[in-house]
């Protein structure tokens, strides 16, 4: 399934948000996740195997989202 989608971060234990294997199935709708200020989902292109391609832009957005506590272009936080 090629294209770009939202991927929900599966935060189990100390799951790494930079590991593409820690994300669920892609969805075209931006999800909302209950909980504290942590990563909810990222918007990324599919690697052809149902996993997100985590680019430098996404890494920067993850850092900014966690630093400022606000959603970024490619990152949704739990709220």
N, CA, C and O atoms as a CHARMM CRD file, in Angstrom:
* protein
*
  316
    1    1 UNK  N      0.85900  -1.17400   0.00000 PROA 1      0.00000
    2    1 UNK  CA     0.00000   0.00000   0.00000 PROA 1      0.00000
    3    1 UNK  C      0.90100   1.23200   0.00000 PROA 1      0.00000
    4    1 UNK  O      1.32700   1.69000   1.06000 PROA 1      0.00000
    5    2 UNK  N      1.18200   1.75000  -1.14600 PROA 2      0.00000
    6    2 UNK  CA     2.06900   2.91400  -1.24700 PROA 2      0.00000
    7    2 UNK  C      1.25200   4.19500  -1.07200 PROA 2      0.00000
    8    2 UNK  O      0.06500   4.23300  -1.39400 PROA 2      0.00000
    9    3 UNK  N      1.88500   5.21100  -0.57300 PROA 3      0.00000
   10    3 UNK  CA     1.24400   6.48900  -0.31100 PROA 3      0.00000
   11    3 UNK  C      1.65700   6.97200   1.05800 PROA 3      0.00000
   12    3 UNK  O      2.50700   6.36400   1.70900 PROA 3      0.00000
   13    4 UNK  N      1.05600   8.07000   1.50100 PROA 4      0.00000
   14    4 UNK  CA     1.37500   8.63000   2.81600 PROA 4      0.00000
   15    4 UNK  C      0.13000   8.58900   3.68600 PROA 4      0.00000
   16    4 UNK  O     -0.97200   8.88400   3.22300 PROA 4      0.00000
   17    5 UNK  N      0.31200   8.22200   4.95100 PROA 5      0.00000
   18    5 UNK  CA    -0.79500   7.98200   5.86300 PROA 5      0.00000
   19    5 UNK  C     -0.39800   8.36300   7.28300 PROA 5      0.00000
   20    5 UNK  O      0.75900   8.67600   7.56400 PROA 5      0.00000
   21    6 UNK  N     -1.39000   8.32800   8.17000 PROA 6      0.00000
   22    6 UNK  CA    -1.14700   8.44700   9.60400 PROA 6      0.00000
   23    6 UNK  C     -0.89500   7.05000  10.15400 PROA 6      0.00000
   24    6 UNK  O     -1.57800   6.09500   9.78500 PROA 6      0.00000
   25    7 UNK  N      0.08800   6.93900  11.03700 PROA 7      0.00000
   26    7 UNK  CA     0.42900   5.68400  11.70100 PROA 7      0.00000
   27    7 UNK  C      0.37500   5.92200  13.20400 PROA 7      0.00000
   28    7 UNK  O      1.05800   6.80900  13.71600 PROA 7      0.00000
   29    8 UNK  N     -0.43500   5.13200  13.91600 PROA 8      0.00000
   30    8 UNK  CA    -0.53400   5.27700  15.37200 PROA 8      0.00000
   31    8 UNK  C      0.67000   4.61400  16.03100 PROA 8      0.00000
   32    8 UNK  O      1.00700   3.46500  15.74300 PROA 8      0.00000
   33    9 UNK  N      1.30700   5.36700  16.91900 PROA 9      0.00000
   34    9 UNK  CA     2.45800   4.87200  17.66500 PROA 9      0.00000
   35    9 UNK  C      1.98400   3.90800  18.74000 PROA 9      0.00000
   36    9 UNK  O      1.10100   4.24000  19.53100 PROA 9      0.00000
   37   10 UNK  N      2.56000   2.72900  18.77000 PROA 10     0.00000
   38   10 UNK  CA     2.22000   1.72700  19.77200 PROA 10     0.00000
   39   10 UNK  C      3.27600   1.81800  20.87500 PROA 10     0.00000
   40   10 UNK  O      4.34500   1.21200  20.79900 PROA 10     0.00000
   41   11 UNK  N      2.93600   2.58900  21.89100 PROA 11     0.00000
   42   11 UNK  CA     3.89200   2.88900  22.96700 PROA 11     0.00000
   43   11 UNK  C      3.78600   1.84600  24.06800 PROA 11     0.00000
   44   11 UNK  O      3.10900   2.06200  25.07300 PROA 11     0.00000
   45   12 UNK  N      4.44900   0.72500  23.88100 PROA 12     0.00000
   46   12 UNK  CA     4.47400  -0.33000  24.88900 PROA 12     0.00000
   47   12 UNK  C      5.86400  -0.33100  25.52700 PROA 12     0.00000
   48   12 UNK  O      6.88200  -0.40800  24.83900 PROA 12     0.00000
   49   13 UNK  N      5.87900  -0.24500  26.85300 PROA 13     0.00000
   50   13 UNK  CA     7.18700  -0.20100  27.52200 PROA 13     0.00000
   51   13 UNK  C      7.96200   1.01100  27.05100 PROA 13     0.00000
   52   13 UNK  O      7.35300   2.06900  26.89400 PROA 13     0.00000
   53   14 UNK  N      9.19100   0.93800  26.82600 PROA 14     0.00000
   54   14 UNK  CA    10.00300   2.05600  26.36000 PROA 14     0.00000
   55   14 UNK  C     10.10600   2.09500  24.84700 PROA 14     0.00000
   56   14 UNK  O     11.18800   2.32300  24.30700 PROA 14     0.00000
   57   15 UNK  N      8.99300   1.87600  24.15400 PROA 15     0.00000
   58   15 UNK  CA     8.98700   1.82500  22.68500 PROA 15     0.00000
   59   15 UNK  C      9.62300   3.07800  22.08000 PROA 15     0.00000
   60   15 UNK  O      9.38900   4.19400  22.54200 PROA 15     0.00000
   61   16 UNK  N     10.41500   2.87700  21.06100 PROA 16     0.00000
   62   16 UNK  CA    11.13900   3.94100  20.38600 PROA 16     0.00000
   63   16 UNK  C     10.29300   4.49900  19.23500 PROA 16     0.00000
   64   16 UNK  O      9.95400   3.75600  18.31400 PROA 16     0.00000
   65   17 UNK  N      9.94300   5.80500  19.27100 PROA 17     0.00000
   66   17 UNK  CA     9.13500   6.37400  18.18700 PROA 17     0.00000
   67   17 UNK  C      9.89300   6.48000  16.85900 PROA 17     0.00000
   68   17 UNK  O      9.29300   6.80300  15.83300 PROA 17     0.00000
   69   18 UNK  N     11.19800   6.21100  16.86800 PROA 18     0.00000
   70   18 UNK  CA    11.97400   6.25200  15.62500 PROA 18     0.00000
   71   18 UNK  C     12.05400   4.87200  14.96300 PROA 18     0.00000
   72   18 UNK  O     12.63300   4.73600  13.88500 PROA 18     0.00000
   73   19 UNK  N     11.47800   3.85500  15.60100 PROA 19     0.00000
   74   19 UNK  CA    11.47500   2.49700  15.05100 PROA 19     0.00000
   75   19 UNK  C     10.16300   2.27800  14.29000 PROA 19     0.00000
   76   19 UNK  O      9.09500   2.27400  14.90200 PROA 19     0.00000
   77   20 UNK  N     10.22500   2.09600  12.97000 PROA 20     0.00000
   78   20 UNK  CA     9.00400   1.92000  12.17800 PROA 20     0.00000
   79   20 UNK  C      8.16700   0.70900  12.58700 PROA 20     0.00000
   80   20 UNK  O      6.97500   0.65200  12.28600 PROA 20     0.00000
   81   21 UNK  N      8.77800  -0.25500  13.26700 PROA 21     0.00000
   82   21 UNK  CA     8.03500  -1.43300  13.71200 PROA 21     0.00000
   83   21 UNK  C      7.12800  -1.14800  14.90300 PROA 21     0.00000
   84   21 UNK  O      6.33700  -2.00600  15.29300 PROA 21     0.00000
   85   22 UNK  N      7.23100   0.05400  15.48900 PROA 22     0.00000
   86   22 UNK  CA     6.40800   0.42100  16.64300 PROA 22     0.00000
   87   22 UNK  C      5.15600   1.21100  16.24600 PROA 22     0.00000
   88   22 UNK  O      4.59200   1.94100  17.06100 PROA 22     0.00000
   89   23 UNK  N      4.73300   1.05900  15.00400 PROA 23     0.00000
   90   23 UNK  CA     3.53900   1.76000  14.52700 PROA 23     0.00000
   91   23 UNK  C      2.52400   0.76600  13.99800 PROA 23     0.00000
   92   23 UNK  O      2.87600  -0.26700  13.42800 PROA 23     0.00000
   93   24 UNK  N      1.24400   1.10000  14.20000 PROA 24     0.00000
   94   24 UNK  CA     0.15900   0.24900  13.72700 PROA 24     0.00000
   95   24 UNK  C     -0.11500   0.45000  12.24900 PROA 24     0.00000
   96   24 UNK  O      0.65400   1.09900  11.53900 PROA 24     0.00000
   97   25 UNK  N     -1.21500  -0.11400  11.80200 PROA 25     0.00000
   98   25 UNK  CA    -1.60700  -0.04900  10.39400 PROA 25     0.00000
   99   25 UNK  C     -1.88500   1.38500   9.96400 PROA 25     0.00000
  100   25 UNK  O     -2.35500   2.19100  10.76700 PROA 25     0.00000
  101   26 UNK  N     -1.60000   1.71100   8.70700 PROA 26     0.00000
  102   26 UNK  CA    -1.82500   3.07100   8.21500 PROA 26     0.00000
  103   26 UNK  C     -3.30700   3.41200   8.11000 PROA 26     0.00000
  104   26 UNK  O     -4.14100   2.54500   7.85100 PROA 26     0.00000
  105   27 UNK  N     -3.61800   4.68900   8.31500 PROA 27     0.00000
  106   27 UNK  CA    -4.98400   5.19000   8.18500 PROA 27     0.00000
  107   27 UNK  C     -4.94300   6.55600   7.51000 PROA 27     0.00000
  108   27 UNK  O     -3.99000   7.31500   7.68800 PROA 27     0.00000
  109   28 UNK  N     -5.96700   6.86200   6.74500 PROA 28     0.00000
  110   28 UNK  CA    -5.99000   8.15200   6.05000 PROA 28     0.00000
  111   28 UNK  C     -6.51500   9.27900   6.94100 PROA 28     0.00000
  112   28 UNK  O     -6.38600  10.45400   6.59500 PROA 28     0.00000
  113   29 UNK  N     -7.10100   8.92900   8.07700 PROA 29     0.00000
  114   29 UNK  CA    -7.68900   9.92900   8.97900 PROA 29     0.00000
  115   29 UNK  C     -6.74100  10.18900  10.14900 PROA 29     0.00000
  116   29 UNK  O     -6.24000   9.25600  10.77600 PROA 29     0.00000
  117   30 UNK  N     -6.50100  11.48200  10.43400 PROA 30     0.00000
  118   30 UNK  CA    -5.65000  11.83300  11.57300 PROA 30     0.00000
  119   30 UNK  C     -6.32000  11.35100  12.85400 PROA 30     0.00000
  120   30 UNK  O     -7.43500  11.77100  13.16500 PROA 30     0.00000
  121   31 UNK  N     -5.64900  10.47100  13.60300 PROA 31     0.00000
  122   31 UNK  CA    -6.26400   9.93000  14.81900 PROA 31     0.00000
  123   31 UNK  C     -6.14200  10.89000  15.99500 PROA 31     0.00000
  124   31 UNK  O     -5.32200  11.80800  15.99100 PROA 31     0.00000
  125   32 UNK  N     -6.96900  10.65800  16.99000 PROA 32     0.00000
  126   32 UNK  CA    -6.80300  11.35600  18.26400 PROA 32     0.00000
  127   32 UNK  C     -6.60100  10.26400  19.30300 PROA 32     0.00000
  128   32 UNK  O     -7.25200   9.22100  19.24800 PROA 32     0.00000
  129   33 UNK  N     -5.72100  10.49800  20.22700 PROA 33     0.00000
  130   33 UNK  CA    -5.37700   9.48800  21.22400 PROA 33     0.00000
  131   33 UNK  C     -5.48300  10.11700  22.60300 PROA 33     0.00000
  132   33 UNK  O     -4.93800  11.19700  22.83300 PROA 33     0.00000
  133   34 UNK  N     -6.17300   9.46000  23.51900 PROA 34     0.00000
  134   34 UNK  CA    -6.20300   9.96900  24.88900 PROA 34     0.00000
  135   34 UNK  C     -4.86700   9.69000  25.57600 PROA 34     0.00000
  136   34 UNK  O     -4.11300   8.81200  25.15500 PROA 34     0.00000
  137   35 UNK  N     -4.59200  10.42500  26.60900 PROA 35     0.00000
  138   35 UNK  CA    -3.37000  10.17500  27.37800 PROA 35     0.00000
  139   35 UNK  C     -2.55500  11.43000  27.58200 PROA 35     0.00000
  140   35 UNK  O     -2.98800  12.53400  27.25400 PROA 35     0.00000
  141   36 UNK  N     -1.36600  11.24300  28.12800 PROA 36     0.00000
  142   36 UNK  CA    -0.49700  12.38100  28.42000 PROA 36     0.00000
  143   36 UNK  C      0.27100  12.80000  27.17300 PROA 36     0.00000
  144   36 UNK  O      0.13900  12.17800  26.11800 PROA 36     0.00000
  145   37 UNK  N      1.06200  13.84200  27.29300 PROA 37     0.00000
  146   37 UNK  CA     1.77200  14.40200  26.13800 PROA 37     0.00000
  147   37 UNK  C      2.88500  13.46000  25.70800 PROA 37     0.00000
  148   37 UNK  O      4.02000  13.55200  26.17600 PROA 37     0.00000
  149   38 UNK  N      2.54400  12.58100  24.83300 PROA 38     0.00000
  150   38 UNK  CA     3.47300  11.63900  24.21000 PROA 38     0.00000
  151   38 UNK  C      3.05900  11.53100  22.75000 PROA 38     0.00000
  152   38 UNK  O      2.03200  12.08300  22.35500 PROA 38     0.00000
  153   39 UNK  N      3.82400  10.84600  21.97000 PROA 39     0.00000
  154   39 UNK  CA     3.50000  10.68000  20.55400 PROA 39     0.00000
  155   39 UNK  C      2.23600   9.84900  20.39700 PROA 39     0.00000
  156   39 UNK  O      2.12500   8.77400  20.98600 PROA 39     0.00000
  157   40 UNK  N      1.29600  10.32900  19.62100 PROA 40     0.00000
  158   40 UNK  CA     0.07900   9.59000  19.27100 PROA 40     0.00000
  159   40 UNK  C      0.27700   8.93500  17.92100 PROA 40     0.00000
  160   40 UNK  O      0.09300   7.72700  17.77400 PROA 40     0.00000
  161   41 UNK  N      0.66000   9.74700  16.91900 PROA 41     0.00000
  162   41 UNK  CA     0.77700   9.23800  15.55600 PROA 41     0.00000
  163   41 UNK  C      1.71500  10.12500  14.74700 PROA 41     0.00000
  164   41 UNK  O      1.98000  11.27500  15.09600 PROA 41     0.00000
  165   42 UNK  N      2.20700   9.54600  13.65200 PROA 42     0.00000
  166   42 UNK  CA     3.00200  10.32000  12.70300 PROA 42     0.00000
  167   42 UNK  C      2.38300  10.19000  11.31800 PROA 42     0.00000
  168   42 UNK  O      1.72300   9.19800  11.00800 PROA 42     0.00000
  169   43 UNK  N      2.60600  11.19600  10.50100 PROA 43     0.00000
  170   43 UNK  CA     2.17600  11.15700   9.10600 PROA 43     0.00000
  171   43 UNK  C      3.42400  10.88600   8.27800 PROA 43     0.00000
  172   43 UNK  O      4.35800  11.68900   8.25300 PROA 43     0.00000
  173   44 UNK  N      3.42400   9.74300   7.60300 PROA 44     0.00000
  174   44 UNK  CA     4.61200   9.32500   6.85600 PROA 44     0.00000
  175   44 UNK  C      4.20900   8.53700   5.63000 PROA 44     0.00000
  176   44 UNK  O      3.07500   8.07100   5.51700 PROA 44     0.00000
  177   45 UNK  N      5.14100   8.39400   4.72200 PROA 45     0.00000
  178   45 UNK  CA     4.90400   7.57500   3.53700 PROA 45     0.00000
  179   45 UNK  C      5.18800   6.11300   3.87300 PROA 45     0.00000
  180   45 UNK  O      6.02900   5.79600   4.71500 PROA 45     0.00000
  181   46 UNK  N      4.46500   5.24500   3.19300 PROA 46     0.00000
  182   46 UNK  CA     4.55600   3.81100   3.40500 PROA 46     0.00000
  183   46 UNK  C      5.81000   3.24900   2.73200 PROA 46     0.00000
  184   46 UNK  O      6.18400   3.67900   1.64100 PROA 46     0.00000
  185   47 UNK  N      6.45000   2.29100   3.39000 PROA 47     0.00000
  186   47 UNK  CA     7.65500   1.68300   2.82600 PROA 47     0.00000
  187   47 UNK  C      7.35200   0.52500   1.87000 PROA 47     0.00000
  188   47 UNK  O      8.27000  -0.14200   1.39300 PROA 47     0.00000
  189   48 UNK  N      6.07500   0.28800   1.59300 PROA 48     0.00000
  190   48 UNK  CA     5.67800  -0.81700   0.72800 PROA 48     0.00000
  191   48 UNK  C      5.34500  -2.08100   1.50600 PROA 48     0.00000
  192   48 UNK  O      4.85700  -3.05800   0.94000 PROA 48     0.00000
  193   49 UNK  N      5.61600  -2.05500   2.82100 PROA 49     0.00000
  194   49 UNK  CA     5.35000  -3.20700   3.68400 PROA 49     0.00000
  195   49 UNK  C      4.43900  -2.82300   4.85300 PROA 49     0.00000
  196   49 UNK  O      4.35400  -3.54800   5.84400 PROA 49     0.00000
  197   50 UNK  N      3.75200  -1.66300   4.72800 PROA 50     0.00000
  198   50 UNK  CA     2.83100  -1.22700   5.77000 PROA 50     0.00000
  199   50 UNK  C      3.48400  -0.52800   6.94200 PROA 50     0.00000
  200   50 UNK  O      2.85100  -0.33200   7.98000 PROA 50     0.00000
  201   51 UNK  N      4.74800  -0.14700   6.79000 PROA 51     0.00000
  202   51 UNK  CA     5.46400   0.57000   7.85000 PROA 51     0.00000
  203   51 UNK  C      5.81800   1.98000   7.36600 PROA 51     0.00000
  204   51 UNK  O      6.02700   2.19600   6.17200 PROA 51     0.00000
  205   52 UNK  N      5.88300   2.93700   8.30000 PROA 52     0.00000
  206   52 UNK  CA     6.22300   4.31200   7.90900 PROA 52     0.00000
  207   52 UNK  C      7.70800   4.47200   7.60800 PROA 52     0.00000
  208   52 UNK  O      8.55600   3.82100   8.21800 PROA 52     0.00000
  209   53 UNK  N      7.99900   5.34100   6.66500 PROA 53     0.00000
  210   53 UNK  CA     9.38400   5.74900   6.41100 PROA 53     0.00000
  211   53 UNK  C      9.62300   6.97500   7.28700 PROA 53     0.00000
  212   53 UNK  O      9.01400   8.02300   7.07000 PROA 53     0.00000
  213   54 UNK  N     10.49300   6.84900   8.26100 PROA 54     0.00000
  214   54 UNK  CA    10.72800   7.94200   9.21200 PROA 54     0.00000
  215   54 UNK  C     11.87000   8.79900   8.68900 PROA 54     0.00000
  216   54 UNK  O     13.04200   8.43000   8.77000 PROA 54     0.00000
  217   55 UNK  N     11.49400   9.95200   8.15100 PROA 55     0.00000
  218   55 UNK  CA    12.45600  10.86900   7.53200 PROA 55     0.00000
  219   55 UNK  C     13.04100  11.82900   8.57300 PROA 55     0.00000
  220   55 UNK  O     12.59600  11.87300   9.72000 PROA 55     0.00000
  221   56 UNK  N     14.03600  12.58600   8.15100 PROA 56     0.00000
  222   56 UNK  CA    14.64000  13.59600   9.01800 PROA 56     0.00000
  223   56 UNK  C     13.60100  14.63400   9.44000 PROA 56     0.00000
  224   56 UNK  O     13.63400  15.11200  10.57500 PROA 56     0.00000
  225   57 UNK  N     12.69200  14.98500   8.55100 PROA 57     0.00000
  226   57 UNK  CA    11.63900  15.96700   8.88000 PROA 57     0.00000
  227   57 UNK  C     10.75700  15.42800  10.00000 PROA 57     0.00000
  228   57 UNK  O     10.41000  16.16400  10.92400 PROA 57     0.00000
  229   58 UNK  N     10.39100  14.15000   9.92600 PROA 58     0.00000
  230   58 UNK  CA     9.56200  13.55700  10.97500 PROA 58     0.00000
  231   58 UNK  C     10.32200  13.52200  12.29700 PROA 58     0.00000
  232   58 UNK  O      9.74400  13.78900  13.35100 PROA 58     0.00000
  233   59 UNK  N     11.60000  13.19600  12.25000 PROA 59     0.00000
  234   59 UNK  CA    12.40800  13.18300  13.48000 PROA 59     0.00000
  235   59 UNK  C     12.43100  14.57000  14.11600 PROA 59     0.00000
  236   59 UNK  O     12.26700  14.69600  15.33000 PROA 59     0.00000
  237   60 UNK  N     12.63200  15.60000  13.31500 PROA 60     0.00000
  238   60 UNK  CA    12.63000  16.97900  13.83000 PROA 60     0.00000
  239   60 UNK  C     11.26100  17.32100  14.41500 PROA 60     0.00000
  240   60 UNK  O     11.18200  17.93600  15.47800 PROA 60     0.00000
  241   61 UNK  N     10.17200  16.92500  13.72700 PROA 61     0.00000
  242   61 UNK  CA     8.82800  17.19500  14.23700 PROA 61     0.00000
  243   61 UNK  C      8.56000  16.44300  15.54600 PROA 61     0.00000
  244   61 UNK  O      7.88400  16.97700  16.42500 PROA 61     0.00000
  245   62 UNK  N      9.06900  15.22300  15.69400 PROA 62     0.00000
  246   62 UNK  CA     8.90200  14.48100  16.94800 PROA 62     0.00000
  247   62 UNK  C      9.59600  15.23900  18.07900 PROA 62     0.00000
  248   62 UNK  O      9.02000  15.41600  19.15300 PROA 62     0.00000
  249   63 UNK  N     10.81800  15.68200  17.84300 PROA 63     0.00000
  250   63 UNK  CA    11.56700  16.42700  18.86700 PROA 63     0.00000
  251   63 UNK  C     10.82000  17.71000  19.23700 PROA 63     0.00000
  252   63 UNK  O     10.66400  18.02100  20.41800 PROA 63     0.00000
  253   64 UNK  N     10.35900  18.45300  18.23000 PROA 64     0.00000
  254   64 UNK  CA     9.63900  19.71300  18.50000 PROA 64     0.00000
  255   64 UNK  C      8.32300  19.46600  19.22700 PROA 64     0.00000
  256   64 UNK  O      7.97600  20.20600  20.14700 PROA 64     0.00000
  257   65 UNK  N      7.59200  18.43600  18.82500 PROA 65     0.00000
  258   65 UNK  CA     6.31300  18.12500  19.47000 PROA 65     0.00000
  259   65 UNK  C      6.51900  17.83400  20.94600 PROA 65     0.00000
  260   65 UNK  O      5.78100  18.33700  21.79400 PROA 65     0.00000
  261   66 UNK  N      7.51800  17.02500  21.25200 PROA 66     0.00000
  262   66 UNK  CA     7.78500  16.69000  22.64400 PROA 66     0.00000
  263   66 UNK  C      8.35000  17.87400  23.42000 PROA 66     0.00000
  264   66 UNK  O      8.05100  18.04000  24.60300 PROA 66     0.00000
  265   67 UNK  N      9.16100  18.69200  22.76600 PROA 67     0.00000
  266   67 UNK  CA     9.76700  19.84900  23.42200 PROA 67     0.00000
  267   67 UNK  C      8.72500  20.92200  23.74700 PROA 67     0.00000
  268   67 UNK  O      8.72900  21.48400  24.84200 PROA 67     0.00000
  269   68 UNK  N      7.83400  21.20200  22.79200 PROA 68     0.00000
  270   68 UNK  CA     6.87400  22.29400  22.95900 PROA 68     0.00000
  271   68 UNK  C      5.49300  21.82500  23.40700 PROA 68     0.00000
  272   68 UNK  O      4.65700  22.64900  23.77600 PROA 68     0.00000
  273   69 UNK  N      5.23800  20.51600  23.38200 PROA 69     0.00000
  274   69 UNK  CA     3.94200  19.98800  23.81300 PROA 69     0.00000
  275   69 UNK  C      2.81500  20.31200  22.85400 PROA 69     0.00000
  276   69 UNK  O      1.65800  20.40000  23.26500 PROA 69     0.00000
  277   70 UNK  N      3.13700  20.49100  21.57300 PROA 70     0.00000
  278   70 UNK  CA     2.10800  20.80000  20.58200 PROA 70     0.00000
  279   70 UNK  C      2.29400  19.92900  19.34500 PROA 70     0.00000
  280   70 UNK  O      3.40700  19.51600  19.02000 PROA 70     0.00000
  281   71 UNK  N      1.17900  19.65700  18.65900 PROA 71     0.00000
  282   71 UNK  CA     1.24500  18.91300  17.40600 PROA 71     0.00000
  283   71 UNK  C      2.12800  19.64700  16.41100 PROA 71     0.00000
  284   71 UNK  O      2.22800  20.87400  16.43000 PROA 71     0.00000
  285   72 UNK  N      2.76000  18.88300  15.55100 PROA 72     0.00000
  286   72 UNK  CA     3.55500  19.43300  14.46200 PROA 72     0.00000
  287   72 UNK  C      2.94400  18.92800  13.15200 PROA 72     0.00000
  288   72 UNK  O      1.99500  18.14400  13.17000 PROA 72     0.00000
  289   73 UNK  N      3.47900  19.36900  12.03500 PROA 73     0.00000
  290   73 UNK  CA     2.92000  19.00800  10.72600 PROA 73     0.00000
  291   73 UNK  C      2.80000  17.49300  10.55600 PROA 73     0.00000
  292   73 UNK  O      1.78800  17.01100  10.04900 PROA 73     0.00000
  293   74 UNK  N      3.80300  16.75000  10.96800 PROA 74     0.00000
  294   74 UNK  CA     3.79600  15.29300  10.75900 PROA 74     0.00000
  295   74 UNK  C      3.64100  14.49400  12.04500 PROA 74     0.00000
  296   74 UNK  O      3.79400  13.27300  12.03500 PROA 74     0.00000
  297   75 UNK  N      3.34000  15.16500  13.15100 PROA 75     0.00000
  298   75 UNK  CA     3.25300  14.47400  14.45000 PROA 75     0.00000
  299   75 UNK  C      2.02500  14.94800  15.21400 PROA 75     0.00000
  300   75 UNK  O      1.79800  16.14800  15.37000 PROA 75     0.00000
  301   76 UNK  N      1.22600  13.97200  15.69600 PROA 76     0.00000
  302   76 UNK  CA     0.10100  14.26600  16.57300 PROA 76     0.00000
  303   76 UNK  C      0.44400  13.73400  17.96700 PROA 76     0.00000
  304   76 UNK  O      0.91400  12.60400  18.10600 PROA 76     0.00000
  305   77 UNK  N      0.21100  14.53700  18.97800 PROA 77     0.00000
  306   77 UNK  CA     0.45200  14.11900  20.35700 PROA 77     0.00000
  307   77 UNK  C     -0.82800  13.58600  20.97800 PROA 77     0.00000
  308   77 UNK  O     -1.92900  13.89100  20.51800 PROA 77     0.00000
  309   78 UNK  N     -0.67600  12.79300  22.01900 PROA 78     0.00000
  310   78 UNK  CA    -1.83500  12.35300  22.80900 PROA 78     0.00000
  311   78 UNK  C     -2.35700  13.56900  23.56900 PROA 78     0.00000
  312   78 UNK  O     -1.59200  14.45600  23.94700 PROA 78     0.00000
  313   79 UNK  N     -3.67000  13.59300  23.78500 PROA 79     0.00000
  314   79 UNK  CA    -4.22800  14.73000  24.52300 PROA 79     0.00000
  315   79 UNK  C     -5.38500  14.29700  25.38300 PROA 79     0.00000
  316   79 UNK  O     -5.98000  15.12100  26.07800 PROA 79     0.00000
